[in-house]
Amino acid sequence: MRELKFRIYDKSTEKFRYSGSTLMMLHSFFKATAVLNTRDEQEYQQYAGRKDKHGVEIYEGDRVEQDRNDSFPQYNTGEIVYDDNRVRYLIRYFKKIPKNSFLRELGKSGNVITDTTGDYLYGECGHWPVKVIGNIHSVETK
Protein backbone atom coordinates (compact mmCIF):
# COMPACT_ATOMS: atom_id res chain seq x y z
CA MET A 1 0.00 0.00 0.00
CA ARG A 2 1.19 3.50 -0.82
CA GLU A 3 2.24 5.80 2.01
CA LEU A 4 -0.11 8.74 2.50
CA LYS A 5 1.81 11.83 3.60
CA PHE A 6 1.27 15.52 3.05
CA ARG A 7 2.97 18.83 3.54
CA ILE A 8 1.85 22.46 3.56
CA TYR A 9 3.89 25.66 3.32
CA ASP A 10 3.79 27.97 6.35
CA LYS A 11 4.35 31.55 5.15
CA SER A 12 5.11 32.83 8.65
CA THR A 13 8.10 30.51 9.14
CA GLU A 14 8.85 30.10 5.41
CA LYS A 15 9.09 26.35 5.94
CA PHE A 16 7.04 23.30 5.13
CA ARG A 17 5.11 21.40 7.78
CA TYR A 18 5.07 17.66 7.18
CA SER A 19 2.56 15.02 8.24
CA GLY A 20 3.29 11.52 9.38
CA SER A 21 1.69 8.56 7.65
CA THR A 22 -0.46 6.99 10.38
CA LEU A 23 -4.14 7.86 10.60
CA MET A 24 -3.65 9.63 13.94
CA MET A 25 -0.69 11.66 12.61
CA LEU A 26 -2.66 12.66 9.51
CA HIS A 27 -5.64 13.73 11.64
CA SER A 28 -3.42 15.85 13.91
CA PHE A 29 -1.63 17.39 10.93
CA PHE A 30 -4.81 18.46 9.14
CA LYS A 31 -6.33 19.79 12.35
CA ALA A 32 -3.18 21.83 13.15
CA THR A 33 -2.70 23.18 9.62
CA ALA A 34 -6.30 23.99 8.64
CA VAL A 35 -5.71 27.69 9.30
CA LEU A 36 -2.79 27.74 6.82
CA ASN A 37 -4.99 26.12 4.21
CA THR A 38 -7.81 28.67 4.63
CA ARG A 39 -6.17 31.90 5.83
CA ASP A 40 -3.00 31.74 3.75
CA GLU A 41 -4.68 29.95 0.84
CA GLN A 42 -1.96 27.34 0.82
CA GLU A 43 -2.56 23.98 -0.78
CA TYR A 44 -1.69 20.64 0.70
CA GLN A 45 0.90 18.80 -1.35
CA GLN A 46 0.86 15.02 -1.36
CA TYR A 47 3.86 12.72 -1.21
CA ALA A 48 4.35 11.20 -4.66
CA GLY A 49 5.40 7.85 -3.23
CA ARG A 50 8.93 8.14 -4.59
CA LYS A 51 12.32 9.31 -3.41
CA ASP A 52 14.98 11.01 -5.50
CA LYS A 53 18.40 9.50 -6.16
CA HIS A 54 19.64 10.89 -2.81
CA GLY A 55 16.73 9.49 -0.77
CA VAL A 56 14.77 12.78 -0.55
CA GLU A 57 10.98 12.32 -0.58
CA ILE A 58 9.30 13.83 -3.65
CA TYR A 59 6.10 15.88 -3.19
CA GLU A 60 3.72 17.68 -5.53
CA GLY A 61 5.20 21.06 -6.40
CA ASP A 62 8.81 19.90 -6.11
CA ARG A 63 11.18 21.02 -8.82
CA VAL A 64 13.31 18.17 -10.07
CA GLU A 65 16.19 17.59 -12.41
CA GLN A 66 16.31 14.36 -14.40
CA ASP A 67 19.35 12.43 -15.59
CA ARG A 68 17.98 11.81 -19.09
CA ASN A 69 19.75 9.42 -21.38
CA ASP A 70 17.74 9.96 -24.56
CA SER A 71 17.24 12.35 -27.50
CA PHE A 72 15.62 15.09 -25.40
CA PRO A 73 18.22 16.21 -22.83
CA GLN A 74 16.85 19.79 -23.02
CA TYR A 75 13.74 18.52 -21.20
CA ASN A 76 15.48 17.68 -17.93
CA THR A 77 14.01 20.05 -15.30
CA GLY A 78 10.40 20.40 -14.29
CA GLU A 79 7.77 20.39 -11.58
CA ILE A 80 6.01 17.37 -10.06
CA VAL A 81 2.28 17.52 -10.85
CA TYR A 82 -0.61 15.10 -10.40
CA ASP A 83 -2.42 14.10 -13.58
CA ASP A 84 -6.06 13.30 -12.76
CA ASN A 85 -6.67 11.72 -16.18
CA ARG A 86 -3.75 9.31 -15.89
CA VAL A 87 -4.07 8.96 -12.09
CA ARG A 88 -0.35 9.39 -11.45
CA TYR A 89 2.40 11.90 -10.80
CA LEU A 90 4.28 13.33 -13.77
CA ILE A 91 7.03 15.86 -14.39
CA ARG A 92 5.88 18.96 -16.30
CA TYR A 93 9.06 20.16 -17.99
CA PHE A 94 9.77 23.90 -17.80
CA LYS A 95 11.02 24.26 -21.39
CA LYS A 96 8.23 25.01 -23.86
CA ILE A 97 7.91 22.88 -26.97
CA PRO A 98 8.84 24.98 -30.05
CA LYS A 99 5.89 25.74 -32.38
CA ASN A 100 7.31 23.73 -35.31
CA SER A 101 8.57 20.77 -33.25
CA PHE A 102 7.61 17.20 -34.14
CA LEU A 103 6.92 16.72 -30.42
CA ARG A 104 3.64 18.60 -30.92
CA GLU A 105 2.55 16.02 -33.49
CA LEU A 106 3.66 13.17 -31.24
CA GLY A 107 1.57 14.75 -28.45
CA LYS A 108 -1.51 14.89 -30.68
CA SER A 109 -1.10 11.22 -31.55
CA GLY A 110 -0.63 10.23 -27.91
CA ASN A 111 2.94 8.99 -28.33
CA VAL A 112 4.23 11.56 -25.82
CA ILE A 113 2.34 13.35 -23.06
CA THR A 114 1.70 17.07 -23.63
CA ASP A 115 -0.71 19.56 -22.10
CA THR A 116 -3.94 20.45 -23.93
CA THR A 117 -2.25 23.34 -25.76
CA GLY A 118 0.71 21.22 -26.84
CA ASP A 119 3.09 23.75 -25.24
CA TYR A 120 4.56 21.59 -22.49
CA LEU A 121 5.94 18.07 -22.41
CA TYR A 122 5.32 15.73 -19.48
CA GLY A 123 7.43 12.79 -18.39
CA GLU A 124 7.26 9.84 -16.05
CA CYS A 125 8.69 10.30 -12.56
CA GLY A 126 10.40 6.93 -12.40
CA HIS A 127 11.82 6.51 -15.90
CA TRP A 128 15.16 8.24 -15.23
CA PRO A 129 16.87 9.13 -11.94
CA VAL A 130 15.70 12.48 -10.53
CA LYS A 131 17.08 14.92 -7.97
CA VAL A 132 14.92 17.38 -6.01
CA ILE A 133 16.35 20.87 -6.67
CA GLY A 134 13.67 23.01 -5.02
CA ASN A 135 9.92 23.55 -4.77
CA ILE A 136 7.27 26.03 -5.86
CA HIS A 137 8.06 28.30 -2.89
CA SER A 138 11.83 28.33 -3.35
CA VAL A 139 14.31 27.35 -6.03
CA GLU A 140 16.90 26.29 -3.46
CA THR A 141 17.67 22.64 -2.85
CA LYS A 142 16.03 21.09 0.21
Secondary structure by P-SEA (a helix, b strand, c coil): cbbbbbccccccccbbbbbcccaaaaaaaaaaccccccccbbbbbcccccccccccccccccccccccccccccccbbbbbbbccccbbbbbcccccccccaaaaaaaaccccccccccbbbbbccccbbbbcccccccccc
